[in-house]
Amino acid sequence: MSWVVVGGGITGISCAIELAERLGSGAGVTLVESDSVLGGKIRSLELGDTRVEAGPDAFLTRTTQGVEMLEKLGLQGEITRPVIFAANVYVKGKMYAVPKGLMLGVPVEIGSFLKSASMLSFFGRLRAALDLILPKTKLASDATIASLVNARFGKEVNDILVDPMVGGINAGSTTDLSLDAVVPVMLENYKKSSSRSLARSLLLHTKARDKNLSKPPESIPFASLALGLDELVPHAHKYLLELGVKVLLDSKATSITKNESSYIVSVRSGDGSTLNLNAKGVAVATPSYITKTLISDLDAQCANKISSIEYAPVAMIIQRYPINSFERKLTGSGVLIPRTNQGVVTAITFASRKWSRLNFEDSEILRISTGTFKDSRAIALSDQELSSQVTAEVCEILKATKEPTQTAIARWPAALAQYRPFHKQLVQEIRKDLASFTGLEICGSAFDGIGIPACIESGKNAALRLLEPTENIC
Ligand SMILES: Cc1cc2nc3c(=O)[nH]c(=O)nc-3n(C[C@H](O)[C@H](O)[C@H](O)COP(=O)(O)OP(=O)(O)OC[C@H]3O[C@@H](n4cnc5c(N)ncnc54)[C@H](O)[C@@H]3O)c2cc1C
């Protein structure tokens, strides 16, 4: 009897590692991945002879999961930090450095914020300062991020700073995203603080947090790998094999059923052959729309709940420009484009400024993000159309005087799960529905957090729940 993990993204990798490390090499852990490589969203594109990340390019190091995983894979010597991490925002034809003293786009130190927030109108700044005196905001249980930010600082702060930053990370809108599920730190600290001001509540939180640190907080709390984040993928594969995990690539799980003594994971291989894997425990670490299909034979109602977790489409365009192509000075690590700009570009990372390995004497590399939830304009375009559209927008934003010499495009039709109001309750309900299926776990970015550290934790926790002592599976 064995254990099966379905989905070889970072969540499934983490889950399979945890199972194999705890059970030992004879335990029979199989990782089933439909693609020809592991890694899921963690992959790179070739731009000529340069590899550039098509998905995540870094992970947050405020929590330990990411670095611990890299250490486990023997990659501690390869960990690298961005050279610079300082965003700009593009407003009405001008590029402004994002003000200091923000947390998740929200002003924390109002005084210094007001001095440096020149991208806001006079009224917008005045409105932001009202956070200090307005009565405490009462929050509904379905509060969105925008509902709190608008109430405290006004719509300008939301639209020009918080939405491009937090909405950008999630490829969603702060008017749709759950305060509770996406930025719990904001909600929890505002709720528990005696201050009416959101800025003050967050300032108190950061001070208390930093006081408890054994060393000063990192100025750039992000890390990646010297050759790009997807360097971890072959190392993870190798480590899994060393642990005795059977890795099935080009193998698509098509259904999960169960009999009295085990689950049966049906798998179709790339060559058309099929295979039934009997498993004592199964962890499903796929995107929600696949998880839904896989568990529909076991619990159709629960499957419907899972399918209500939707995704935003993203197309990532990597472009190489000759050096000195931009009249705009590329300071910082990139620029955020608020949706009021109405183009398809949501952010441009100055990749060659951010990462030393991408810094070339003769060229500049940009990573250009397009697409958000309910906005498929970019992904609907052909490669040629998308490339022209993006080039035109980059030209306007960065004042390009030359054309890109190379372009590569990655399309993620279902890039980032959208955690809408009541997301946490929905996930709790789903897990409650599945509680009667002992030995079956769901995990991954659809449920427990979209960032890489959260996915690692989600996979690990699924493994730990699977290993809780059980008598039988039914
Ligand atoms: C453009 C972009 C930029 C991002 N930037 C960052 C960032 O900078 N920092 C950060 O922390 N996070 C970032 N993220 C988010 C992060 O990359 C993802 O949330 C995370 O990688 C998801 O991991 P996962 O394993 O849960 O899912 P996935 O990576 O989606 O893995 C799921 C796996 O399941 C496989 N699969 C699907 N169906 C089947 C099936 N039937 N049978 C077997 N296998 C199947 C898939 O092929 C895939 O390998 C970004 C995401 C995107 C798209």
The ligand as an SDF file (V2000), in Angstrom:
LIG
                    3D

 53 58  0  0  0  0  0  0  0  0999 V2000
    3.1670   34.8350  -13.1210 C   0  0  0  0  0  0  0  0  0  0  0  0
    3.2600   34.4140  -11.6700 C   0  0  0  0  0  0  0  0  0  0  0  0
    4.1050   35.0930  -10.8180 C   0  0  0  0  0  0  0  0  0  0  0  0
    4.2040   34.7080   -9.4810 C   0  0  0  0  0  0  0  0  0  0  0  0
    5.0710   35.3520   -8.6640 N   0  0  0  0  0  0  0  0  0  0  0  0
    5.2820   34.8960   -7.4070 C   0  0  0  0  0  0  0  0  0  0  0  0
    6.3390   35.4000   -6.6290 C   0  0  0  0  0  0  0  0  0  0  0  0
    7.1130   36.2570   -7.0890 O   0  0  0  0  0  0  0  0  0  0  0  0
    6.5180   34.8990   -5.3690 N   0  0  0  0  0  0  0  0  0  0  0  0
    5.7150   33.9120   -4.8700 C   0  0  0  0  0  0  0  0  0  0  0  0
    5.9190   33.4890   -3.7250 O   0  0  0  0  0  0  0  0  0  0  0  0
    4.7110   33.3870   -5.6120 N   0  0  0  0  0  0  0  0  0  0  0  0
    4.4870   33.8460   -6.8680 C   0  0  0  0  0  0  0  0  0  0  0  0
    3.5210   33.2840   -7.6470 N   0  0  0  0  0  0  0  0  0  0  0  0
    2.6300   32.2720   -7.0560 C   0  0  0  0  0  0  0  0  0  0  0  0
    3.2740   30.8940   -6.9540 C   0  0  0  0  0  0  0  0  0  0  0  0
    4.1560   30.6940   -8.0240 O   0  0  0  0  0  0  0  0  0  0  0  0
    2.2020   29.8180   -7.0130 C   0  0  0  0  0  0  0  0  0  0  0  0
    1.1280   30.1200   -6.1530 O   0  0  0  0  0  0  0  0  0  0  0  0
    2.7770   28.4630   -6.6220 C   0  0  0  0  0  0  0  0  0  0  0  0
    3.9250   28.1800   -7.3750 O   0  0  0  0  0  0  0  0  0  0  0  0
    1.7020   27.4250   -6.8160 C   0  0  0  0  0  0  0  0  0  0  0  0
    2.2230   26.1580   -6.4800 O   0  0  0  0  0  0  0  0  0  0  0  0
    1.2770   24.8810   -6.4280 P   0  0  0  0  0  0  0  0  0  0  0  0
    2.1570   23.6930   -6.3130 O   0  0  0  0  0  0  0  0  0  0  0  0
    0.2150   25.0550   -5.3970 O   0  0  0  0  0  0  0  0  0  0  0  0
    0.5120   24.8700   -7.8290 O   0  0  0  0  0  0  0  0  0  0  0  0
    1.1070   24.6900   -9.2890 P   0  0  0  0  0  0  0  0  0  0  0  0
    2.4260   25.3180   -9.4070 O   0  0  0  0  0  0  0  0  0  0  0  0
    0.0040   25.1530  -10.1900 O   0  0  0  0  0  0  0  0  0  0  0  0
    1.3020   23.1270   -9.4230 O   0  0  0  0  0  0  0  0  0  0  0  0
    0.2430   22.2490   -9.6850 C   0  0  0  0  0  0  0  0  0  0  0  0
    0.8140   21.0850  -10.4720 C   0  0  0  0  0  0  0  0  0  0  0  0
   -0.2290   20.1330  -10.7020 O   0  0  0  0  0  0  0  0  0  0  0  0
   -0.0160   19.5790  -12.0050 C   0  0  0  0  0  0  0  0  0  0  0  0
   -1.2760   18.9800  -12.4580 N   0  0  0  0  0  0  0  0  0  0  0  0
   -2.3950   19.6050  -12.9010 C   0  0  0  0  0  0  0  0  0  0  0  0
   -3.3270   18.6880  -13.2150 N   0  0  0  0  0  0  0  0  0  0  0  0
   -2.8010   17.4800  -12.9500 C   0  0  0  0  0  0  0  0  0  0  0  0
   -3.3120   16.1520  -13.0460 C   0  0  0  0  0  0  0  0  0  0  0  0
   -4.5600   15.8890  -13.4890 N   0  0  0  0  0  0  0  0  0  0  0  0
   -2.5010   15.1260  -12.6930 N   0  0  0  0  0  0  0  0  0  0  0  0
   -1.2290   15.3690  -12.2460 C   0  0  0  0  0  0  0  0  0  0  0  0
   -0.7220   16.6110  -12.1390 N   0  0  0  0  0  0  0  0  0  0  0  0
   -1.5010   17.6390  -12.4700 C   0  0  0  0  0  0  0  0  0  0  0  0
    0.4200   20.8070  -12.8130 C   0  0  0  0  0  0  0  0  0  0  0  0
    1.0350   20.4270  -14.0240 O   0  0  0  0  0  0  0  0  0  0  0  0
    1.3480   21.4900  -11.8410 C   0  0  0  0  0  0  0  0  0  0  0  0
    2.6730   21.0430  -11.9790 O   0  0  0  0  0  0  0  0  0  0  0  0
    3.4120   33.6320   -8.9920 C   0  0  0  0  0  0  0  0  0  0  0  0
    2.5690   32.9450   -9.8710 C   0  0  0  0  0  0  0  0  0  0  0  0
    2.4940   33.3200  -11.1990 C   0  0  0  0  0  0  0  0  0  0  0  0
    1.5950   32.5560  -12.1330 C   0  0  0  0  0  0  0  0  0  0  0  0
  1  2  1  0
  2  3  1  0
  2 52  2  0
  3  4  2  0
  4  5  1  0
  4 50  1  0
  5  6  2  0
  6  7  1  0
  6 13  1  0
  7  8  2  0
  7  9  1  0
  9 10  1  0
 10 11  2  0
 10 12  1  0
 12 13  2  0
 13 14  1  0
 14 15  1  0
 14 50  1  0
 15 16  1  0
 16 17  1  0
 16 18  1  0
 18 19  1  0
 18 20  1  0
 20 21  1  0
 20 22  1  0
 22 23  1  0
 23 24  1  0
 24 25  2  0
 24 26  1  0
 24 27  1  0
 27 28  1  0
 28 29  2  0
 28 30  1  0
 28 31  1  0
 31 32  1  0
 32 33  1  0
 33 34  1  0
 33 48  1  0
 34 35  1  0
 35 36  1  0
 35 46  1  0
 36 37  1  0
 36 45  1  0
 37 38  2  0
 38 39  1  0
 39 40  1  0
 39 45  2  0
 40 41  1  0
 40 42  2  0
 42 43  1  0
 43 44  2  0
 44 45  1  0
 46 47  1  0
 46 48  1  0
 48 49  1  0
 50 51  2  0
 51 52  1  0
 52 53  1  0
M  END
$$$$
